[in-house]
C-alpha cells in the first residue's frame, strides 16, 4: 500500500461538478500524494470522456445505475492503492488546502473521521460518506451500503458501527448550511474544508429515493460557483 490518499467518487451525469472537484483537488491537495478513483454509473453527459482524459483520474465505468452509490464506494475502496481512503460526493470539493486535516485525526483509537452527521430524533451521530476518511485496509472490512427497508442507500452508519463494535472512536467536523433556493435542501460548508452542493449523484443513483430539487436549483448553484471560482466551464 502506497503512502497518501485515495479519493473515491461515485458519479452519474454530473460533469460540471466532476470538473470542479478535480480542479479543486489539484489546487488544494499539497500535503500528501493522492489518486482519484471514479466509479461512473452510466453517465451520458460527457463525464466519462472528460474524466478519462485526466492523467490523475482512474475511471471505472458501470452501466445505467447498475450499482447504488454505496456499492460504488465499496468497489472503489477495494481498488484503492493508498494507505488512506477519502470518500467524497461528486458534488463536493475542497475549499481549503487544510481539507485533509481529518487524516491526522485517525489514530489507534479513532478509526474514521470527516463530516459528522446527526441522526434525527437524537439517535446519535456518524461520519457521512460525502466526506469521510479511514485506513484503506480497515474500510475494506465494512460496507457503505445500508438497507432501509426495500431501499439500499449509502451511509456511514455501518462504518461507524463497525468502529464502535471494535471499541474505536469517530471524530468529525461540523457543518454550516446555506440557502440557494427557498424550500430546497441547503448546500453545506464542512468545517471550512469542503463545500457540498447536494442533490446530484445520489438522487440519480437512488432512482428517486430523494425528491428531485426544482430545476432552478442546480442552475443557480452552478451560476454561483462559476462566479466564485472564475470558472470557464
C-alpha positions as CSV (number, residue, x, y, z in Angstrom):
1,X,0.0,0.0,0.0
2,X,1.5,3.4,-1.0
3,X,1.7,6.4,1.2
4,X,-1.0,9.0,0.6
5,X,-4.7,9.2,0.0
6,X,-7.2,7.5,-2.5
7,X,-10.1,9.9,-3.2
8,X,-13.1,7.8,-4.2
9,X,-16.0,9.4,-6.0
10,X,-19.2,7.8,-7.5
11,X,-20.8,9.9,-10.3
12,X,-23.6,9.9,-12.7
13,X,-24.3,12.8,-15.2
14,X,-22.5,15.4,-13.0
15,X,-19.9,16.7,-15.5
16,X,-19.9,20.3,-14.1
17,X,-19.3,19.1,-10.5
18,X,-16.7,16.4,-11.7
19,X,-14.7,19.1,-13.4
20,X,-14.9,21.4,-10.4
21,X,-14.0,18.6,-7.9
22,X,-10.9,17.6,-9.9
23,X,-9.8,21.2,-10.3
24,X,-10.1,21.9,-6.6
25,X,-8.5,18.6,-5.6
26,X,-5.5,19.5,-7.7
27,X,-5.3,23.1,-6.3
28,X,-5.9,22.2,-2.7
29,X,-4.0,18.9,-2.2
30,X,-0.5,20.0,-1.3
31,X,0.3,17.9,1.8
32,X,0.3,14.3,0.5
33,X,0.3,12.2,-2.7
34,X,-3.1,11.2,-4.0
35,X,-5.0,9.3,-6.6
36,X,-8.6,10.0,-7.8
37,X,-10.8,6.9,-8.4
38,X,-14.2,7.4,-10.0
39,X,-17.0,4.9,-10.5
40,X,-19.3,6.2,-13.2
41,X,-22.8,4.9,-13.1
42,X,-23.7,5.2,-16.8
43,X,-23.3,9.0,-17.4
44,X,-24.4,10.3,-20.8
45,X,-23.3,13.9,-20.4
46,X,-19.6,13.5,-21.4
47,X,-18.4,12.9,-17.8
48,X,-16.6,9.6,-18.7
49,X,-14.9,11.1,-21.7
50,X,-13.6,14.1,-19.8
51,X,-12.6,12.1,-16.7
52,X,-10.8,9.6,-18.9
53,X,-8.6,12.3,-20.4
54,X,-7.3,13.3,-17.0
55,X,-3.9,11.8,-16.1
56,X,-4.5,11.8,-12.4
57,X,-8.0,10.1,-12.6
58,X,-8.8,6.4,-12.9
59,X,-12.4,5.8,-14.2
60,X,-14.3,2.5,-13.8
61,X,-17.4,2.6,-15.9
62,X,-20.7,0.9,-15.0
63,X,-24.0,1.0,-16.8
64,X,-27.2,2.9,-16.2
65,X,-27.5,2.9,-12.4
66,X,-26.1,-0.7,-12.2
67,X,-24.8,0.0,-8.6
68,X,-26.3,2.1,-5.8
69,X,-24.0,4.8,-4.5
70,X,-22.8,2.8,-1.5
71,X,-21.9,-0.2,-3.7
72,X,-19.9,2.0,-6.0
73,X,-17.9,3.3,-3.0
74,X,-17.3,-0.3,-1.8
75,X,-15.9,-1.2,-5.3
76,X,-13.5,1.8,-5.3
77,X,-12.3,1.2,-1.7
78,X,-11.2,-2.3,-2.8
79,X,-9.3,-0.7,-5.8
80,X,-7.5,1.9,-3.7
81,X,-3.7,1.8,-3.7
82,X,-3.1,4.4,-1.0
83,X,-2.9,3.9,2.8
84,X,-5.9,6.2,3.5
85,X,-9.3,6.5,1.6
86,X,-11.3,9.6,1.4
87,X,-14.9,9.2,0.1
88,X,-16.2,12.4,-1.5
89,X,-19.5,13.0,-3.1
90,X,-19.3,14.0,-6.8
91,X,-20.7,17.4,-6.0
92,X,-18.4,18.0,-3.0
93,X,-15.0,19.6,-3.4
94,X,-12.2,21.0,-1.2
95,X,-12.2,24.7,-0.5
96,X,-9.0,24.8,1.7
97,X,-5.5,23.5,1.5
98,X,-6.2,22.1,5.0
99,X,-9.0,19.9,3.7
100,X,-7.0,16.7,4.5
101,X,-6.7,17.6,8.2
102,X,-9.1,14.8,9.2
103,X,-6.4,12.3,8.1
104,X,-4.3,13.5,11.1
105,X,-7.3,12.7,13.4
106,X,-7.0,9.0,12.6
107,X,-5.2,7.0,15.2
108,X,-5.2,3.7,17.1
109,X,-8.3,5.0,18.8
110,X,-10.0,6.9,16.0
111,X,-11.0,4.7,13.1
112,X,-13.0,7.1,10.9
113,X,-13.1,10.9,10.5
114,X,-14.6,13.6,8.3
115,X,-18.1,15.1,8.4
116,X,-20.1,14.4,11.5
117,X,-23.8,14.0,10.6
118,X,-26.6,13.6,13.1
119,X,-29.4,11.2,13.1
120,X,-32.9,12.5,13.5
121,X,-34.6,12.1,16.9
122,X,-31.4,12.2,18.9
123,X,-30.2,8.9,17.5
124,X,-26.5,9.8,17.7
125,X,-24.1,10.7,15.0
126,X,-22.0,9.1,12.4
127,X,-19.3,10.0,9.8
128,X,-21.1,10.8,6.5
129,X,-19.6,9.4,3.2
130,X,-19.8,12.7,1.4
131,X,-16.6,13.5,3.3
132,X,-15.1,10.5,5.1
133,X,-11.6,9.2,5.9
134,X,-10.4,5.9,7.1
135,X,-7.5,3.5,6.7
136,X,-7.9,1.6,3.5
137,X,-7.5,-1.9,4.8
138,X,-9.8,-1.2,7.7
139,X,-12.6,0.2,5.5
140,X,-12.4,-2.9,3.3
141,X,-13.8,-4.9,6.2
142,X,-17.0,-2.9,6.1
143,X,-19.6,-1.5,3.7
144,X,-21.2,1.8,2.7
145,X,-24.5,0.1,1.7
146,X,-27.2,0.4,4.3
147,X,-30.6,-1.3,3.8
148,X,-33.5,0.9,4.8
149,X,-36.5,-1.4,4.2
150,X,-36.6,-2.2,0.5
151,X,-34.1,0.6,-0.4
152,X,-30.4,0.3,-0.4
153,X,-28.8,3.6,0.4
154,X,-25.3,4.9,1.0
155,X,-24.4,5.9,4.6
156,X,-21.6,5.8,7.0
157,X,-23.8,4.1,9.6
158,X,-22.3,0.7,9.3
159,X,-18.8,2.0,9.1
160,X,-19.4,4.0,12.2
161,X,-21.0,0.9,13.9
162,X,-18.0,-1.2,12.9
163,X,-15.8,1.3,14.7
164,X,-17.9,1.3,17.8
165,X,-18.1,-2.5,17.8
166,X,-14.3,-2.7,17.9
167,X,-14.2,-0.2,20.8
168,X,-12.9,2.6,18.5
169,X,-14.0,6.2,18.1
170,X,-15.0,8.6,15.4
171,X,-14.1,12.2,15.0
172,X,-15.9,14.7,12.8
173,X,-16.1,18.4,11.8
174,X,-19.4,20.3,12.0
175,X,-21.2,21.8,9.0
176,X,-23.0,25.1,8.2
177,X,-25.9,25.2,5.8
178,X,-26.6,27.9,3.2
179,X,-29.8,28.7,1.3
180,X,-29.7,28.8,-2.5
181,X,-33.4,28.5,-3.2
182,X,-36.2,28.6,-0.6
183,X,-37.6,25.2,0.3
184,X,-34.6,23.2,-1.0
185,X,-32.1,21.2,1.0
186,X,-29.3,23.6,1.7
187,X,-25.7,23.2,0.5
188,X,-23.1,22.8,3.2
189,X,-19.7,24.1,4.2
190,X,-18.0,21.2,6.0
191,X,-15.8,22.8,8.7
192,X,-14.2,25.2,6.2
193,X,-12.7,22.2,4.5
194,X,-15.2,21.1,1.8
195,X,-18.2,22.5,0.1
196,X,-21.1,20.1,-0.7
197,X,-23.8,21.2,-3.2
198,X,-26.1,18.2,-2.5
199,X,-28.9,17.0,-4.8
200,X,-26.9,15.4,-7.6
201,X,-25.4,11.9,-7.9
202,X,-27.4,10.2,-5.1
203,X,-30.8,11.4,-6.4
204,X,-30.0,9.8,-9.8
205,X,-28.4,6.6,-8.5
206,X,-31.0,6.0,-5.8
207,X,-33.7,6.2,-8.5
208,X,-35.9,8.7,-6.8
209,X,-35.2,7.8,-3.1
210,X,-34.9,11.6,-2.5
211,X,-37.1,14.2,-4.0
212,X,-35.7,15.9,-7.0
213,X,-35.0,19.6,-6.4
214,X,-36.6,22.3,-8.6
215,X,-34.8,22.7,-11.9
216,X,-33.6,26.1,-10.9
217,X,-31.5,24.6,-8.0
218,X,-28.5,23.4,-10.0
219,X,-28.6,26.3,-12.5
220,X,-28.5,28.8,-9.5
221,X,-25.8,26.7,-7.7
222,X,-23.6,26.5,-10.8
223,X,-24.0,30.2,-11.5
224,X,-22.9,31.0,-8.0
225,X,-19.9,28.6,-8.2
226,X,-18.8,29.9,-11.6
227,X,-18.7,33.4,-10.3
228,X,-17.0,32.5,-7.0
229,X,-14.2,30.4,-8.6
230,X,-14.0,32.2,-12.0
231,X,-14.8,29.0,-13.9
232,X,-14.8,28.9,-17.7
233,X,-17.0,25.7,-17.9
